């Protein structure tokens, strides 16, 4: 009699290697210097650091103003570490609130790294969220889907002044998905699990949420801001290691 033993390895769920590695929130009502600051500390080297900025003060935020010189815009991002910041997205819909997304690579952990965001325009109020993300692909940080960054605005696609949904698919699993919502002076978005809230850069007006897509799960992402007053939404995703 011949006995054949077949070894079947057990399969365990593996925790995602991409993860959040620090959050800092800055805002300023500044009529003179037009600069908001925040201090970010991280624990890992080779983080992708993302800054998402919004101008505040209700719905339009000067994006609809007739004079181009009065339109709000981010003019510079500098930090104590001297990193080079690259613009990833600038969503400035007509009659909506602009959202800007910048990123850099931090070769070393950041220790109380002060980040200064400076802007121009007629609006004196800007807030931003800075995120350190560990385990992202530092050579090609962003998910290559042609649908990203994904955008939605009350003036174009939101079906109701109190609710707005943004949906997209990432190319691969183990992405860290970031969704930023500009709110027209109201409470935070309600009912958004599995997203986790990262805080409000401007109380009642700017929100950022995130989730990590799971290996073996669906790459379809849907975010709904309800029971609030969403004006503009920007969704994006950083890809994990090992993807080109």
N, C-alpha and C positions, 0 to 999 in steps of 0.2 A: 504494500500500500504506500502510495506516495502522498505525502501531506504537504501542501503548499500554504505557507503562512503569508498573508498579505498585510502589510503595515499601512494603516490609514491614519495619517496625522490628524490630530485635533486642530481645529481652526478656531482661533480666538479673535474677538474684535480688537483691532489695534487703534489706540488713541491717535488722533491726527497729529502729525509732527509740526504742522503750521499752527501758530497760536498767537494770541494777543500778548504783548510783552511791554505794556505800559500805555497809559492814557494821560493826556494833559488837555485842559480846557482853558481857553483864553478869550476874553472879550473886552471891549473898550468903547465907551462913549467919548470920543475924542474930537473936539472941534479944531484942534491945532495940529498935533503931530500925525493924526490918522494912523496910529500904530496900536495893535493889540499884542499882548505877550502871554506866554505860558511856559512852564518849566517841565521838561520831560526827563524821566529816569527810566532806563531799561536794564535788563540783566544779561542780555546775550549779545554777542558780536554778530555782525552781518545781518542786522535787522533791516527790513524795508520800513522807512518812516513815512507815513502819509499825513498830510495836512489837508483838511477839508474846511473851507471858509465860506461864510455866508454874510451878506449884509443884512442888517436888521431893519426895524421900523416898518412894520406893516407890509402891505402887499407889493408895491411897485419897486421900491428901493432904487429909484432913479433910472431903472433900465428902460423906461418908456419915454424919458424926458426928451424934449425936442432938440436940445443942444448936446452934441456928442461929447463935449468937454465935461458935461455934468454927469455922465454915466459912470457909475461906480466900477472900479476895477482894482484888482490886486497889482500893486506895482513892484513889490519885492517881498521875499521871505529870506531872512538871515537867521543864523543861530550861532551860539557860542563855539560850536565845533567847526564852523566854517564850511559846512557841507554845501554842495551845489543842488539847488532845488529845481526840479523839472516839472513843467505844467503837463498834467495828464488830461484834464478836462476843464472846460469853462462853459457852463450851461447858463446862458443869458437869454431866456425867452422873452418875447415882448409881453409887457404887462405882467411880469412875474419877478420873482426874487432870484438873483443870480446865485449859483453855487460853483465854487472853484475847488479843484483837486490837484494837489502837488505831491511830489514824492522825492525821496533821496535814499541813499544806502549808507547806513552807519556801520563802518568796519569794526568799531569797538563799542562796548556798552556805553550808554549815555548816562552821565551823572549830573543831574540838575542842569540839563542843557536848556538854556533859555532860547526860545523861538520867538522871533518878532515878525508879525505879519503887518505890512504897511499897505495902505490903499489910497486911492484918489477918488474924487467925486463929491457929490453934494451930501451924501449920507454920512453922518459922523459915527454910526454904530456898526461895528463888525465883530463877529465872533467866529472862533474856529476850534476844531478838535484835532489834536495831534495823536497819532497812533503808532506805537512801535510794534512791528509784526515779525515774529521769529519763525524761521523755517520756510519762508517764502523763497521763490526762485529769484536770486539776486541778479542773474543775467537777463532774465525775461520775467519781470515781476507780475505783469498783468495778464489775466486770462485772455487768450487770443480771439475769443468770440467776436465776430463782426457786429454783434448786437450790443457790445459793451463799449463805452459806458452807455447804460440805458437811461432814458429820461422820460419824464412826464410832467405836465403842467396843467393847472386849473384852466388856463386860457385855451388849451388845445385838446387834451384827452381825458381829464378827470370828469367823471359822469355826474358828480354831485359836489356842491361846495363843502360838504362835511365828510366826504370819503374819496380816496384816490388809491388806485392799485397800480403797481408796476410789476411786470413779469418778464423774465428772461431765462435763458438756459446757459449755463457755463459749459465750456468745452470738456472739462474733466472734473473728477471728484477731488476732494480735499482742497477746495478753494476757500479763502476767507472773503466772504461777501460783505460789502459795506453799503448801506443805504442811508442817504442824507435827505432830510425833509425840511423844507422851509415852511413854517406855519404862520398863519396870519393872526398872531397875538391870541393864542388859545392854548389849551392843555396839550400834553404829549399825545402821540398816536396811541390808540387803544387796541388791544387784542392782536398782538403781533407775534406770539410764539411761532416757531422756535427762535426768533430773533431775540437778541439781548440788547438792552439799551445801554449806550455808552455815555449818556448824559446830554444835557442841553447847553449848547454854547451860548445861546441867548434865551433866557427864561421865557417860555411861551412862544418862541419864534424860530428856534433852530434845534433840530434833533438829529442824532446819529445812532444807528443800530447796526448790529452785525450778526452773522452766523458762519459756521464752518460746514461746508457740504461734506457728507460722509462717504467713504469708500463703499461701493456696493449699493449706494442709494441713488435716488433720482437727482439729476443735476438741474432740474427745473426749480427756479426760485420765484416765489411770489410774495410781495410785501404789500399790505393794505394798511393805509393810515385812515382810521375811522374815528368818529366821535370827536373830531377836531376840525381845524380849518387848513388843510394842506394846500399849499400854493404851487410848490415846485418839488420834484423828487429826482434825485440822481442815484443810480445804482451801479456798482462796479464790483470787480472781484480780482483778488491777487491769487496767483496759482502757487501750488505747493512745489516742493523740490522734485527734481527728476523729470520735469516737463519742459520742453523747448518752446 
